[in-house]
């Protein structure tokens, strides 16, 4: 049975959670949600803000190698993250790295205007090939798609060449779909790894069917 969730009363769960194969960051203090993440996705969970923001899904990019945050991350936050992640810090104007990088363990697609120094640091620290581009015509690619190591869900407006690029760079096939009753910014309403997924509370049965197929759970 699909797990649906809201955080702070809203279904935009992808803004408050950053997830990898083995670990998750949760931006709010909520033991119940922490337990749901552990049970549904089989991950270690650390609760912290990043750069003072609860929106850790927007602020951080991560895969199994580690997590990358901007220069405004606080010392205490980095210490907390270090309990479950290797932590890399980059100096960037695009401080919302989770919004601007779509990544798995095989590759990454980044906002086309992100600094080259950031691309290089992400590639080296997270051990992936990094390319720039759009998904569904959207530059904030981290919120336009959710990609695991076996599949993914992408913005329904994605062009054929964008889907092809995801396959080439991230090494997975993706389906096009929505979350939360028609939202095309799928990263705001879905978190997933190869062991499971959690969708925003307003996600419909039809949308869940597409998600499960896209992520390889059917």
Backbone as ProteinMPNN parsed JSONL, in Angstrom:
{"seq_chain_A": "XXXXXXXXXXXXXXXXXXXXXXXXXXXXXXXXXXXXXXXXXXXXXXXXXXXXXXXXXXXXXXXXXXXXXXXXXXXXXXXXXXXXXXXXXXXXXXXXXXXXXXXXXXXXXXXXXXXXXXXXXXXXXXXXXXXXXXXXXXXXXXXXXXXXXXXXXXXXXXXXXXXXXXXXXXXXXXXXXXXXXXXXXXXXXXXXXXXXXXXXXXXXXXXXXXXXXXXXXX", "coords_chain_A": {"N_chain_A": [[0.836, -1.2, 0.0], [0.514, 2.202, -0.822], [2.358, 4.834, 0.71], [1.198, 7.807, 1.835], [1.764, 11.244, 2.591], [1.837, 14.241, 4.541], [3.495, 17.278, 5.414], [3.796, 19.621, 7.921], [1.169, 20.107, 7.39], [0.95, 20.324, 4.636], [1.281, 18.928, 1.304], [3.805, 18.967, 0.186], [6.176, 17.275, 0.354], [8.69, 16.724, -0.655], [10.175, 19.003, -0.387], [10.963, 19.096, 2.217], [12.477, 16.891, 2.754], [15.482, 15.175, 2.042], [16.709, 12.53, 0.27], [18.579, 9.466, 0.045], [19.958, 6.294, -1.018], [20.624, 5.101, 1.426], [20.306, 6.905, 3.493], [18.641, 9.749, 5.005], [17.699, 13.2, 5.177], [15.795, 15.116, 7.321], [13.901, 17.985, 7.601], [12.396, 18.989, 9.695], [11.406, 18.712, 13.17], [10.048, 15.807, 13.925], [9.078, 12.977, 15.198], [7.37, 10.932, 14.379], [7.288, 11.119, 11.55], [9.96, 10.69, 11.074], [10.198, 8.003, 11.857], [8.534, 6.837, 9.936], [10.039, 7.283, 7.6], [12.269, 5.687, 8.156], [11.09, 3.128, 8.313], [9.655, 2.776, 5.866], [11.531, 3.308, 3.862], [13.941, 2.284, 4.603], [16.256, 3.612, 5.78], [18.868, 5.492, 7.446], [18.193, 8.298, 9.49], [18.669, 11.756, 9.779], [17.922, 14.639, 11.604], [17.797, 17.965, 10.804], [18.169, 21.473, 10.118], [19.197, 23.222, 7.111], [21.442, 25.673, 6.308], [19.892, 27.209, 7.961], [17.329, 26.697, 7.1], [14.272, 24.858, 6.985], [13.692, 23.583, 4.675], [15.118, 21.279, 3.528], [15.194, 19.513, 1.419], [15.176, 21.152, -0.775], [17.541, 22.49, -0.359], [19.808, 20.809, -0.416], [21.911, 18.586, -2.315], [22.276, 15.136, -2.966], [23.732, 11.818, -2.943], [24.596, 8.307, -2.735], [27.246, 8.609, -2.111], [27.54, 10.929, -0.636], [26.622, 14.212, 0.653], [25.912, 17.45, -0.579], [26.152, 20.81, 0.271], [25.446, 24.37, 0.508], [27.596, 27.278, 1.093], [26.489, 28.593, 3.231], [25.618, 26.855, 5.101], [25.449, 25.923, 8.492], [27.839, 25.4, 11.169], [26.942, 23.599, 13.196], [24.889, 22.323, 11.825], [26.288, 21.008, 9.796], [27.751, 19.278, 11.371], [25.677, 17.652, 12.364], [24.695, 16.517, 9.965], [26.934, 15.061, 9.301], [26.769, 12.784, 10.79], [25.52, 10.82, 9.328], [26.239, 11.204, 6.694], [28.878, 11.822, 4.287], [30.04, 15.06, 4.015], [30.018, 17.723, 1.77], [30.932, 21.066, 1.03], [30.024, 23.797, -0.931], [30.786, 26.859, -2.593], [28.469, 28.983, -3.777], [26.198, 30.893, -5.819], [23.761, 29.853, -6.343], [22.19, 28.72, -4.036], [20.269, 26.849, -3.343], [20.767, 23.883, -3.727], [19.55, 21.39, -3.957], [17.25, 21.958, -5.399], [18.401, 22.585, -7.804], [19.933, 20.518, -8.839], [19.622, 17.362, -10.216], [20.039, 14.136, -9.285], [21.537, 10.851, -9.096], [23.182, 7.764, -8.17], [24.672, 7.392, -10.391], [24.885, 9.575, -12.124], [24.448, 13.134, -12.838], [22.254, 15.861, -13.511], [22.338, 19.288, -13.967], [21.233, 22.644, -13.197], [21.309, 24.854, -15.945], [22.747, 27.233, -15.655], [24.402, 27.1, -13.496], [27.421, 27.482, -11.58], [30.619, 26.622, -12.985], [32.59, 25.775, -11.241], [31.132, 24.671, -9.176], [29.892, 22.53, -10.446], [32.145, 20.972, -10.958], [33.025, 20.386, -8.359], [30.826, 18.938, -7.356], [30.843, 16.763, -9.124], [33.322, 15.568, -8.477], [33.155, 15.137, -5.673], [30.79, 13.646, -5.263], [31.166, 11.661, -7.032], [30.241, 11.376, -9.757], [29.222, 11.678, -13.199], [28.567, 14.879, -14.45], [26.19, 16.829, -16.059], [24.753, 19.667, -17.723], [21.419, 21.005, -18.083], [17.883, 21.005, -18.934], [14.702, 19.933, -17.587], [11.638, 19.115, -18.712], [11.621, 21.624, -19.742], [12.338, 23.155, -17.63], [14.593, 24.842, -15.54], [15.25, 24.39, -12.887], [16.054, 21.617, -12.177], [16.164, 19.722, -10.161], [13.751, 19.719, -8.887], [12.088, 19.073, -10.885], [12.139, 16.435, -11.489], [12.268, 13.092, -10.13], [14.636, 10.801, -9.424], [15.86, 7.549, -9.077], [18.221, 4.842, -8.601], [17.232, 2.996, -10.334], [15.082, 3.908, -11.822], [12.718, 6.547, -12.702], [10.635, 9.486, -12.231], [9.494, 12.041, -14.253], [8.932, 15.509, -15.069], [5.884, 16.15, -16.75], [5.959, 17.618, -19.077], [8.307, 17.13, -20.337], [10.589, 16.952, -23.012], [11.413, 14.764, -25.768], [14.183, 14.728, -26.197], [15.128, 15.565, -23.729], [14.36, 13.479, -22.046], [15.906, 11.487, -23.175], [18.42, 12.454, -22.516], [18.402, 12.222, -19.729], [18.409, 9.425, -19.534], [20.9, 8.875, -20.691], [22.751, 10.236, -19.018], [22.015, 9.725, -16.314], [21.46, 7.089, -16.4], [19.04, 5.667, -16.36], [15.671, 4.689, -17.222], [12.877, 6.853, -17.542], [9.524, 7.68, -16.583], [6.853, 9.875, -17.547], [4.99, 12.067, -15.522], [2.753, 13.189, -12.883], [2.289, 14.599, -9.545], [0.458, 14.876, -6.423], [-2.253, 15.513, -7.265], [-1.991, 16.567, -9.899], [0.291, 18.231, -9.981], [3.091, 19.35, -11.724], [5.676, 19.663, -10.897], [7.381, 17.398, -9.886], [9.297, 16.712, -8.023], [8.659, 18.08, -5.741], [6.728, 16.674, -4.448], [7.338, 13.997, -3.984], [9.401, 11.455, -2.7], [12.009, 9.089, -3.061], [13.74, 5.929, -3.124], [15.54, 2.967, -4.135], [14.281, 1.167, -2.571], [11.793, 1.943, -1.786], [9.045, 4.349, -1.746], [7.63, 7.574, -0.947], [4.789, 9.546, -1.235], [3.249, 12.781, -1.74], [0.388, 13.813, 0.175], [-1.881, 14.472, -1.415], [-1.696, 13.038, -3.738], [-3.023, 11.165, -6.401], [-4.751, 8.004, -7.055], [-4.348, 7.161, -9.706], [-2.023, 8.62, -10.341], [-0.274, 7.436, -8.518], [-0.095, 4.884, -9.594], [1.364, 5.367, -11.948], [3.721, 6.337, -10.799], [4.645, 4.058, -9.397], [5.175, 2.276, -11.481], [7.101, 3.779, -12.845], [9.202, 3.832, -11.019], [9.887, 1.227, -10.765], [8.44, -0.556, -9.134], [6.436, -2.281, -9.808]], "CA_chain_A": [[0.0, 0.0, 0.0], [1.304, 3.425, -0.938], [2.402, 5.711, 1.869], [0.976, 9.219, 1.527], [2.237, 12.013, 3.73], [1.929, 15.698, 4.486], [4.395, 17.845, 6.415], [3.268, 20.941, 8.279], [-0.159, 20.237, 6.809], [0.987, 20.468, 3.178], [1.774, 17.705, 0.688], [5.061, 19.218, -0.533], [7.128, 16.568, 1.202], [10.019, 16.747, -1.256], [10.894, 20.195, 0.048], [11.408, 18.908, 3.601], [13.24, 15.642, 2.866], [16.46, 14.816, 1.013], [16.814, 11.084, 0.437], [19.461, 8.653, -0.783], [19.724, 4.863, -0.812], [20.845, 4.643, 2.793], [20.156, 7.958, 4.495], [17.718, 10.836, 4.708], [17.681, 14.39, 6.013], [14.456, 15.63, 7.575], [14.097, 19.369, 8.007], [11.581, 19.357, 10.854], [11.411, 17.763, 14.285], [8.815, 15.028, 13.93], [9.49, 11.59, 15.399], [6.51, 10.046, 13.601], [7.762, 11.125, 10.168], [11.276, 10.049, 11.101], [9.969, 6.557, 11.885], [7.99, 6.451, 8.625], [11.167, 7.232, 6.666], [13.076, 4.514, 8.486], [10.354, 1.894, 8.024], [9.254, 2.655, 4.461], [12.633, 3.486, 2.919], [15.1, 1.574, 5.135], [17.362, 4.569, 5.795], [19.181, 6.241, 8.651], [17.611, 9.634, 9.373], [19.186, 12.845, 10.594], [17.042, 15.82, 11.588], [18.506, 19.232, 10.902], [17.974, 22.463, 9.072], [20.396, 23.492, 6.303], [21.502, 27.129, 6.147], [18.787, 27.752, 8.737], [16.051, 26.42, 6.452], [13.667, 23.532, 7.105], [13.474, 23.033, 3.333], [16.382, 20.601, 3.239], [15.103, 18.916, 0.089], [15.545, 22.197, -1.724], [18.863, 23.048, -0.073], [20.93, 19.867, -0.524], [21.972, 17.526, -3.328], [22.921, 13.994, -2.313], [23.6, 10.433, -3.387], [25.184, 7.38, -1.772], [28.603, 9.038, -1.77], [27.538, 12.024, 0.317], [25.67, 15.298, 0.502], [26.557, 18.728, -0.882], [25.381, 21.958, 0.738], [26.064, 25.648, 0.174], [28.51, 27.866, 2.065], [25.772, 29.163, 4.37], [25.318, 25.805, 6.087], [26.066, 26.235, 9.771], [28.734, 24.376, 11.712], [26.142, 22.589, 13.889], [24.159, 21.557, 10.803], [27.251, 20.117, 9.144], [28.057, 18.233, 12.353], [24.559, 16.71, 12.382], [24.706, 15.791, 8.695], [28.095, 14.168, 9.283], [26.435, 11.529, 11.474], [25.102, 9.804, 8.348], [26.729, 11.55, 5.359], [30.061, 12.617, 4.008], [29.481, 16.376, 3.697], [30.794, 18.652, 0.968], [30.416, 22.44, 1.038], [30.414, 24.54, -2.132], [30.489, 28.294, -2.619], [27.632, 29.169, -4.954], [25.073, 31.826, -5.773], [22.563, 29.018, -6.403], [22.32, 28.044, -2.749], [19.305, 25.739, -3.256], [21.386, 22.858, -4.574], [18.578, 20.33, -4.215], [16.392, 22.432, -6.486], [19.138, 22.833, -9.037], [20.665, 19.334, -9.282], [18.922, 16.076, -10.224], [21.199, 13.239, -9.15], [21.508, 9.527, -8.48], [24.552, 7.29, -7.961], [25.335, 7.214, -11.685], [25.116, 10.831, -12.823], [23.693, 14.296, -12.377], [21.926, 16.941, -14.433], [22.308, 20.499, -13.16], [20.747, 23.918, -13.743], [22.25, 25.242, -16.994], [23.521, 28.428, -15.32], [25.168, 26.899, -12.272], [28.839, 27.761, -11.791], [31.448, 25.475, -13.358], [33.308, 25.307, -10.048], [30.195, 23.838, -8.433], [29.765, 21.289, -11.213], [33.367, 20.191, -10.752], [33.039, 19.887, -6.971], [29.796, 17.9, -7.255], [31.323, 15.589, -9.86], [34.413, 14.931, -7.742], [32.769, 14.722, -4.322], [29.739, 12.634, -5.325], [31.656, 10.627, -7.945], [29.299, 11.219, -10.861], [29.295, 12.557, -14.369], [27.601, 15.964, -14.327], [25.86, 17.555, -17.276], [23.741, 20.695, -17.483], [20.266, 20.889, -18.963], [16.555, 21.257, -18.387], [13.758, 18.818, -17.58], [10.342, 19.745, -18.921], [11.875, 23.037, -20.01], [12.551, 23.806, -16.336], [15.997, 24.872, -15.163], [15.393, 23.824, -11.542], [15.869, 20.209, -12.533], [16.019, 18.898, -8.97], [12.339, 19.645, -8.536], [11.35, 18.669, -12.08], [12.205, 14.974, -11.626], [12.756, 12.272, -9.02], [15.331, 9.691, -10.071], [16.61, 6.616, -8.23], [19.202, 4.099, -9.39], [16.567, 2.053, -11.239], [14.03, 4.538, -12.616], [12.418, 7.902, -12.281], [9.444, 10.201, -12.678], [9.906, 13.354, -14.737], [7.924, 16.493, -15.439], [5.129, 15.647, -17.903], [6.254, 18.416, -20.271], [9.653, 16.806, -20.808], [10.748, 16.63, -24.43], [12.087, 13.497, -26.045], [15.632, 14.871, -26.026], [15.392, 15.663, -22.296], [14.253, 12.112, -21.536], [17.095, 10.78, -23.674], [19.578, 12.91, -21.741], [18.312, 11.582, -18.413], [18.851, 8.037, -19.699], [22.33, 8.851, -20.978], [23.553, 10.751, -17.913], [21.659, 9.088, -15.048], [21.465, 5.65, -16.615], [17.75, 5.037, -16.074], [14.482, 5.074, -17.962], [11.907, 7.581, -16.729], [8.16, 7.901, -17.043], [6.372, 11.236, -17.331], [3.808, 12.037, -14.671], [2.513, 14.268, -11.929], [2.026, 14.237, -8.157], [-0.41, 15.82, -5.705], [-3.411, 15.921, -8.056], [-1.68, 17.316, -11.109], [1.478, 19.078, -9.93], [4.132, 18.867, -12.633], [6.981, 19.738, -10.214], [7.241, 16.129, -9.179], [10.227, 16.65, -6.909], [8.089, 18.694, -4.54], [5.726, 15.817, -3.834], [7.726, 12.592, -4.039], [10.764, 11.056, -2.354], [12.111, 7.673, -3.411], [14.983, 5.228, -3.429], [15.197, 1.685, -4.769], [13.586, 0.319, -1.588], [10.435, 2.404, -1.561], [8.762, 5.75, -2.043], [6.56, 8.242, -0.221], [4.229, 10.609, -2.064], [2.448, 13.779, -1.061], [-0.949, 13.384, 0.581], [-2.908, 14.704, -2.427], [-1.423, 12.232, -4.933], [-4.175, 10.323, -6.731], [-4.501, 6.607, -7.354], [-3.763, 7.068, -11.049], [-0.647, 9.105, -10.254], [0.503, 6.421, -7.813], [0.171, 3.808, -10.535], [2.466, 5.804, -12.819], [4.918, 6.403, -9.956], [5.131, 2.708, -9.098], [5.765, 1.754, -12.708], [8.302, 4.566, -13.16], [10.266, 3.537, -10.065], [10.18, -0.188, -10.802], [7.809, -1.291, -8.038], [5.402, -3.181, -10.332]], "C_chain_A": [[0.868, 1.246, 0.0], [1.229, 4.239, 0.343], [2.261, 7.158, 1.387], [1.252, 10.034, 2.782], [2.075, 13.505, 3.475], [2.867, 16.147, 5.593], [3.968, 19.28, 6.674], [1.928, 21.201, 7.595], [-0.198, 20.391, 5.304], [1.634, 19.231, 2.55], [3.127, 17.845, -0.021], [6.229, 18.585, 0.214], [8.552, 16.605, 0.661], [10.833, 17.964, -0.878], [11.53, 19.999, 1.42], [12.289, 17.691, 3.799], [14.242, 15.552, 1.72], [16.861, 13.378, 1.278], [17.851, 10.468, -0.485], [19.129, 7.182, -0.518], [19.755, 4.47, 0.663], [20.584, 5.681, 3.877], [19.166, 9.016, 4.03], [17.946, 11.986, 5.666], [16.232, 14.846, 6.117], [14.59, 17.017, 8.189], [13.295, 19.825, 9.203], [11.716, 18.31, 11.949], [10.063, 17.053, 14.322], [9.181, 13.549, 13.998], [8.656, 10.614, 14.567], [6.986, 9.963, 12.153], [9.133, 10.462, 10.074], [11.13, 8.525, 11.077], [9.403, 6.051, 10.562], [9.12, 6.327, 7.609], [12.014, 5.983, 6.906], [12.397, 3.226, 8.046], [10.093, 1.706, 6.531], [10.446, 2.605, 3.508], [13.938, 2.861, 3.387], [16.347, 2.45, 5.111], [17.64, 5.039, 7.227], [18.69, 7.667, 8.438], [18.325, 10.602, 10.303], [18.241, 14.027, 10.471], [17.889, 17.056, 11.768], [17.961, 20.2, 9.865], [19.255, 22.535, 8.245], [20.376, 24.972, 5.949], [20.315, 27.806, 6.84], [17.411, 27.445, 8.198], [15.582, 24.998, 6.731], [13.569, 22.829, 5.758], [14.743, 22.338, 2.828], [16.368, 19.902, 1.88], [15.49, 19.889, -0.991], [16.998, 22.605, -1.58], [20.028, 22.118, -0.405], [20.779, 18.905, -1.684], [22.748, 16.362, -2.729], [22.756, 12.714, -3.112], [24.315, 9.542, -2.377], [26.594, 7.763, -1.35], [28.623, 10.138, -0.717], [26.478, 13.055, 0.016], [26.44, 16.593, 0.291], [25.626, 19.856, -0.485], [26.142, 23.24, 0.401], [26.888, 26.191, 1.346], [27.818, 28.452, 3.291], [25.32, 28.111, 5.377], [26.11, 26.075, 7.36], [26.895, 25.065, 10.29], [27.949, 23.254, 12.379], [25.38, 21.711, 12.902], [25.082, 20.556, 10.124], [27.629, 18.976, 10.082], [26.941, 17.19, 12.397], [24.535, 15.866, 11.112], [25.82, 14.741, 8.67], [27.85, 12.86, 10.023], [26.083, 10.425, 10.477], [25.627, 10.052, 6.933], [28.181, 12.019, 5.403], [29.544, 13.962, 3.486], [30.475, 17.215, 2.904], [30.134, 20.023, 0.961], [30.934, 23.16, -0.204], [29.995, 26.001, -2.012], [29.729, 28.59, -3.909], [26.573, 30.23, -4.737], [23.752, 31.063, -5.774], [22.529, 28.123, -5.167], [21.361, 26.864, -2.581], [19.76, 24.6, -4.169], [20.438, 21.707, -4.885], [17.611, 20.692, -5.321], [17.102, 22.355, -7.819], [19.953, 21.662, -9.553], [19.78, 18.101, -9.143], [19.989, 14.992, -10.292], [20.8, 11.862, -8.653], [22.95, 9.071, -8.323], [25.345, 7.186, -9.259], [25.679, 8.53, -12.375], [24.286, 11.962, -12.246], [23.437, 15.24, -13.538], [21.711, 18.183, -13.581], [21.718, 21.671, -13.945], [21.757, 24.447, -14.763], [23.116, 26.459, -16.675], [24.346, 28.285, -14.05], [26.664, 27.026, -12.56], [29.631, 26.489, -12.107], [32.205, 24.91, -12.166], [32.429, 24.389, -9.208], [30.029, 22.489, -9.129], [30.963, 20.38, -10.977], [33.406, 19.593, -9.358], [32.02, 18.757, -6.793], [30.262, 16.623, -7.937], [32.382, 14.83, -9.068], [33.924, 14.347, -6.416], [31.744, 13.588, -4.333], [30.019, 11.555, -6.366], [30.665, 10.312, -9.057], [29.707, 12.086, -12.042], [28.222, 13.621, -14.207], [27.433, 16.658, -15.666], [24.846, 18.631, -16.923], [22.592, 20.518, -18.47], [18.98, 21.271, -18.267], [15.752, 19.949, -18.373], [12.363, 19.419, -17.649], [10.468, 21.233, -19.211], [12.201, 23.829, -18.759], [14.024, 23.706, -15.954], [16.244, 24.293, -13.775], [15.099, 22.327, -11.596], [15.662, 19.308, -11.323], [14.586, 18.764, -8.505], [11.476, 19.206, -9.722], [11.361, 17.161, -12.295], [12.64, 14.349, -10.317], [13.351, 11.016, -9.633], [16.063, 8.855, -9.029], [17.654, 5.928, -9.104], [18.564, 3.104, -10.354], [15.485, 2.69, -12.115], [13.767, 5.947, -12.148], [11.115, 8.424, -12.851], [9.864, 11.607, -13.044], [8.698, 14.217, -15.084], [7.215, 16.08, -16.722], [5.361, 16.428, -19.193], [7.634, 18.13, -20.863], [9.643, 16.407, -22.279], [11.519, 15.32, -24.59], [13.589, 13.592, -25.809], [16.014, 15.001, -24.552], [15.343, 14.283, -21.648], [15.476, 11.294, -21.946], [18.326, 11.169, -22.863], [19.574, 12.31, -20.347], [18.83, 10.147, -18.498], [20.365, 7.963, -19.89], [23.171, 9.221, -19.757], [23.292, 10.004, -16.609], [21.498, 7.575, -15.168], [20.164, 4.933, -16.32], [16.688, 5.514, -17.061], [13.547, 5.837, -17.026], [10.546, 7.59, -17.412], [7.802, 9.362, -16.78], [5.1, 11.182, -16.508], [3.731, 13.23, -13.752], [2.344, 13.706, -10.524], [0.992, 15.209, -7.592], [-1.52, 16.418, -6.572], [-3.052, 16.911, -9.158], [-0.484, 18.234, -11.07], [2.57, 18.505, -10.821], [5.541, 18.997, -12.05], [7.077, 18.532, -9.279], [8.175, 16.012, -7.98], [9.706, 17.278, -5.632], [7.174, 17.738, -3.784], [6.056, 14.343, -3.817], [9.161, 12.442, -3.573], [10.859, 9.554, -2.556], [13.56, 7.209, -3.424], [14.598, 3.869, -3.999], [14.407, 0.77, -3.835], [12.138, 0.752, -1.335], [10.249, 3.853, -1.961], [7.677, 6.257, -1.108], [6.108, 9.415, -1.072], [3.429, 11.582, -1.212], [1.013, 13.329, -0.877], [-1.993, 13.492, -0.518], [-2.695, 13.903, -3.71], [-2.553, 11.228, -5.167], [-3.759, 8.883, -7.012], [-3.872, 6.413, -8.724], [-2.304, 7.502, -11.018], [0.244, 8.083, -9.559], [0.844, 5.24, -8.72], [1.327, 4.13, -11.46], [3.776, 5.826, -12.037], [5.498, 5.011, -9.732], [5.763, 2.061, -10.319], [7.084, 2.452, -13.015], [9.476, 4.175, -12.28], [10.568, 2.051, -9.945], [9.581, -1.003, -9.677], [6.622, -2.141, -8.497], [6.021, -4.08, -11.39]], "O_chain_A": [[1.846, 1.329, 0.742], [0.18, 4.325, 0.981], [3.094, 7.66, 0.632], [1.007, 9.576, 3.898], [2.163, 13.969, 2.338], [3.012, 15.458, 6.603], [3.8, 20.062, 5.737], [1.588, 22.337, 7.265], [-1.276, 20.571, 4.738], [2.445, 18.562, 3.191], [3.543, 16.942, -0.746], [7.152, 19.275, 0.649], [9.512, 16.527, 1.428], [12.054, 17.964, -1.03], [12.518, 20.655, 1.751], [12.8, 17.473, 4.898], [13.901, 15.819, 0.567], [17.301, 13.042, 2.377], [17.997, 10.875, -1.638], [18.131, 6.873, 0.133], [18.994, 3.603, 1.093], [20.638, 5.357, 5.063], [18.89, 9.161, 2.839], [18.335, 11.786, 6.817], [15.53, 14.947, 5.11], [15.303, 17.203, 9.175], [13.491, 20.941, 9.685], [12.093, 17.167, 11.689], [9.055, 17.643, 14.71], [9.547, 12.942, 12.991], [9.167, 9.594, 14.104], [7.078, 8.873, 11.589], [9.426, 9.758, 9.108], [11.857, 7.841, 10.357], [9.751, 4.958, 10.116], [9.156, 5.367, 6.839], [12.422, 5.309, 5.96], [13.035, 2.34, 7.479], [10.285, 0.615, 5.993], [10.388, 1.945, 2.471], [14.935, 2.894, 2.666], [17.36, 2.094, 4.51], [16.768, 4.991, 8.096], [18.763, 8.188, 7.325], [18.555, 10.298, 11.474], [17.809, 14.377, 9.373], [18.613, 17.19, 12.755], [17.369, 19.795, 8.865], [20.28, 21.974, 8.633], [19.413, 25.467, 5.362], [19.804, 28.827, 6.379], [16.414, 27.883, 8.772], [16.373, 24.055, 6.719], [13.385, 21.613, 5.705], [15.351, 22.753, 1.842], [17.418, 19.721, 1.263], [16.067, 19.505, -2.008], [17.628, 23.018, -2.553], [21.135, 22.596, -0.652], [19.676, 18.462, -2.005], [23.761, 16.568, -2.06], [21.789, 12.54, -3.854], [24.61, 9.987, -1.267], [27.083, 7.282, -0.328], [29.602, 10.276, 0.017], [25.558, 12.818, -0.767], [27.486, 16.811, 0.902], [24.452, 19.863, -0.855], [27.322, 23.204, 0.055], [26.874, 25.634, 2.443], [28.475, 28.774, 4.281], [24.709, 28.442, 6.393], [27.292, 26.414, 7.31], [26.69, 23.912, 9.911], [28.247, 22.08, 12.16], [25.239, 20.506, 13.111], [24.711, 19.404, 9.901], [27.807, 17.84, 9.642], [27.212, 15.99, 12.46], [24.375, 14.647, 11.172], [25.66, 13.667, 8.089], [28.639, 11.924, 9.898], [26.314, 9.244, 10.739], [25.474, 9.196, 6.062], [28.652, 12.54, 6.413], [28.691, 13.988, 2.599], [31.623, 17.394, 3.312], [28.909, 20.124, 0.894], [32.13, 23.137, -0.494], [28.976, 26.324, -1.402], [30.279, 28.462, -5.003], [26.108, 30.443, -3.617], [22.743, 31.558, -5.271], [22.804, 26.926, -5.244], [21.612, 25.975, -1.767], [19.202, 24.389, -5.246], [20.514, 21.113, -5.961], [17.196, 19.83, -6.097], [16.48, 22.09, -8.848], [20.603, 21.777, -10.592], [19.249, 17.832, -8.065], [20.759, 14.937, -11.251], [19.847, 11.717, -7.887], [23.859, 9.9, -8.34], [26.548, 6.924, -9.236], [26.651, 8.6, -13.127], [23.524, 11.777, -11.296], [24.273, 15.404, -14.427], [20.986, 18.14, -12.588], [21.709, 21.683, -15.175], [22.953, 24.484, -14.471], [24.117, 26.695, -17.352], [24.931, 29.261, -13.581], [27.116, 26.711, -13.66], [29.349, 25.419, -11.567], [32.435, 23.703, -12.089], [32.921, 23.439, -8.599], [30.027, 21.442, -8.483], [30.813, 19.169, -10.817], [33.775, 18.432, -9.186], [32.313, 17.744, -6.159], [30.099, 15.529, -7.396], [32.349, 13.602, -8.992], [34.24, 13.206, -6.078], [31.817, 12.674, -3.512], [29.212, 10.647, -6.561], [30.295, 9.159, -9.278], [30.426, 13.075, -11.905], [27.084, 13.302, -13.863], [28.409, 17.027, -16.319], [24.148, 18.511, -15.916], [22.767, 19.956, -19.551], [18.988, 21.793, -17.153], [16.094, 18.989, -19.064], [11.951, 20.148, -16.747], [9.544, 22.007, -18.959], [12.329, 25.052, -18.818], [14.627, 22.636, -16.031], [17.323, 23.764, -13.507], [14.063, 21.848, -11.135], [15.052, 18.245, -11.44], [14.239, 17.81, -7.81], [10.273, 18.994, -9.573], [10.672, 16.657, -13.182], [13.297, 14.99, -9.496], [12.647, 10.25, -10.29], [16.797, 9.389, -8.198], [17.937, 6.378, -10.215], [19.271, 2.438, -11.11], [15.02, 2.058, -13.063], [14.49, 6.484, -11.309], [10.568, 7.884, -13.813], [10.511, 12.294, -12.254], [7.605, 13.72, -15.353], [7.873, 15.698, -17.69], [5.006, 15.962, -20.276], [8.072, 18.816, -21.786], [8.799, 15.629, -22.725], [12.18, 14.845, -23.667], [14.201, 12.66, -25.287], [17.107, 14.591, -24.161], [16.178, 13.955, -20.805], [16.007, 10.51, -21.159], [19.171, 10.327, -22.557], [20.626, 11.928, -19.834], [19.595, 9.705, -17.64], [21.03, 7.097, -19.32], [24.192, 8.587, -19.493], [24.229, 9.684, -15.878], [21.41, 6.869, -14.164], [20.163, 3.73, -16.059], [16.795, 6.59, -17.65], [13.439, 5.501, -15.847], [10.434, 7.518, -18.636], [8.377, 10.004, -15.9], [4.228, 10.35, -16.758], [4.537, 14.157, -13.833], [2.265, 12.492, -10.333], [0.689, 16.234, -8.204], [-1.713, 17.633, -6.62], [-3.704, 17.94, -9.334], [-0.248, 18.962, -12.034], [2.935, 17.335, -10.701], [6.499, 18.498, -12.64], [6.884, 18.634, -8.068], [7.877, 15.292, -7.027], [10.25, 17.037, -4.554], [6.876, 17.962, -2.611], [5.162, 13.512, -3.655], [10.038, 13.199, -3.989], [9.913, 8.822, -2.262], [14.479, 7.982, -3.695], [13.428, 3.648, -4.315], [13.92, -0.28, -4.255], [11.357, 0.009, -0.741], [11.173, 4.503, -2.451], [6.904, 5.478, -0.549], [6.928, 10.186, -1.571], [2.99, 11.253, -0.11], [0.486, 12.557, -1.678], [-2.914, 12.676, -0.559], [-3.444, 14.075, -4.673], [-2.982, 10.533, -4.246], [-2.577, 8.583, -7.184], [-2.967, 5.596, -8.886], [-1.443, 6.839, -11.596], [1.389, 7.882, -9.963], [1.931, 4.668, -8.629], [2.173, 3.277, -11.729], [4.814, 5.393, -12.538], [6.705, 4.809, -9.863], [6.777, 1.372, -10.204], [8.063, 1.81, -13.395], [10.621, 4.183, -12.733], [11.398, 1.646, -9.131], [10.138, -2.032, -9.294], [5.882, -2.665, -7.665], [5.331, -4.92, -11.968]]}, "name": "protein", "num_of_chains": 1, "seq": "XXXXXXXXXXXXXXXXXXXXXXXXXXXXXXXXXXXXXXXXXXXXXXXXXXXXXXXXXXXXXXXXXXXXXXXXXXXXXXXXXXXXXXXXXXXXXXXXXXXXXXXXXXXXXXXXXXXXXXXXXXXXXXXXXXXXXXXXXXXXXXXXXXXXXXXXXXXXXXXXXXXXXXXXXXXXXXXXXXXXXXXXXXXXXXXXXXXXXXXXXXXXXXXXXXXXXXXXXX"}
